[in-house]
Amino acid sequence: MDHADDCAPGGAPRLLTILDRESRLVLAGVVSDGCVAWCHPVSNAAEARAVVFEASQTRSQAIRAADWQDHDIAQRLRHRADCLDARLVDPLWRVFAARALQIAA
């Protein structure tokens, strides 16, 4: 099992999300080359705030890269921000999702 941070950004990676009946995020992963690299969920509210801040900063960098006509870097930065957001599992599912990834590893 690979972590999403370890996947090379080749091609056009897509995010796979698992949602519950109320559309809450249970787990997310990056689909690339026929495999899924699961994004490990945040473990608490403080970590979630840090991830939100980092994703926001990364999106700002993507906007600046696009302004400089560096669309490849902008695309990679947007994807990185999406992968960060994918860690924002609903608090009700965090422990379950983390444990499921431990068992699968």
NURO-9991 format. One record per residue (C-alpha): residue in three letters; x, y, z. Coordinates in steps of 0.25 Angstrom, whole numbers, plus 2048, in hexadecimal, padded with zeros to 3 digits. Example, Ala and Ser with C-alpha at 12.3 -4.5 7.8 and 13.67 -1.06 7.14 Angstrom:
ALA8317EE81FSER8377FC81D
//
This chain:
MET800800800ASP80680D7FCHIS80381B802ALA7FD8267F9ASP80982E7FCASP8128237F6CYS80B8237E9ALA8128297DDPRO8088337D6GLY80982C7C9GLY7FD82E7BFALA7F08337C5PRO7EE82D7D3ARG7E082D7D8LEU7DB82D7E6LEU7D28217EBTHR7C98257F6ILE7C081C7FFLEU7B4823805ASP7AA81F80FARG79B82180EGLU79C82F813SER7A7832809ARG7B1833813LEU7C082F80FVAL7C3821814LEU7D081F80CALA7D7825800GLY7E28207F7VAL7EA8247EAVAL7E781A7DFSER7F38197D6ASP7F880E7CDGLY7ED8047D1CYS7F08057E0VAL7EB80E7EBALA7F48157F5TRP7EC818801CYS7ED826808HIS7EE824816PRO7E482C81EVAL7E7837828SER7E7832836ASN7E183E83EALA7DB84C83CALA7E985383DGLU7EF84A832ALA7E384D82AARG7E585C82BALA7F385B827VAL7EF85381BVAL7E585D817PHE7EF868819GLU7FA860810ALA7EF85D805SER7EC86C805GLN7FA870804THR7FD8667F9ARG7F186B7F1SER7F68797F2GLN8038747ECALA7FC86E7E1ILE7F587B7DEARG8028827DDALA8088777D4ALA7FD8787CBASP7FE8877CBTRP80D8857C6GLN80887C7BBASP80E86F7C2HIS8028677C0ASP8088597C3ILE80D85E7D1ALA8008647D3GLN7F98577D0ARG80284F7D9LEU8008597E5ARG7F18587E3HIS7F18497E3ARG7FA84A7F0ALA7F08537F6ASP7E58497F3CYS7ED83E7F9LEU7EE846806ASP7DF848806ALA7DD839804ARG7E3837812LEU7D783F818VAL7CF83381CASP7C3836823PRO7C5835832LEU7BB82A834TRP7C482182AARG7D282582EVAL7D5819837PHE7CE80F82FALA7D6814822ALA7E3814829ARG7E180682EALA7DC801821LEU7E980681AGLN7F2800825ILE7EB7F2823ALA7EC7F3814ALA7FB7F6815
//
